[in-house]
Amino acid sequence: MSVKKVFCLISALFLTEQAVFCFGGRAPQVAVGFINYYGNAPVEFAGFETVDGYVYTLQVEEGSKFTLKDIEAEQGNMLELTGQIDNSQKNGFQILKDGVFIVSDWKKL
């Protein structure tokens, strides 16, 4: 192969990788733990404490077939959440120390 063909091939692979990453190419993350409530009424909110000691505020992915109330109803049960962690909202109002876990799927263990 000529140097020109090799360069074009490497460039095409790099651009494909970047396109996949930009359009949601990150693998979903899985967290196992329990629902806890934080704050005082009337501004209490649900959070999720993992078995590893991480603490996240919960949000549900747009377009999901379930609501946050469905997940909150399982307080006291061990859950497995699948989704993405959003660290960009740290230190905001009703945001716990490890960020926001945006839930795309969940199940009771």
Summary of the structure (lengths in Angstrom):
residues: 109
radius of gyration: 19.2
end to end distance: 54.1
largest distance: 69.6
contacts: 268
relative contact order: 0.20
helix: 26%
strand: 36%
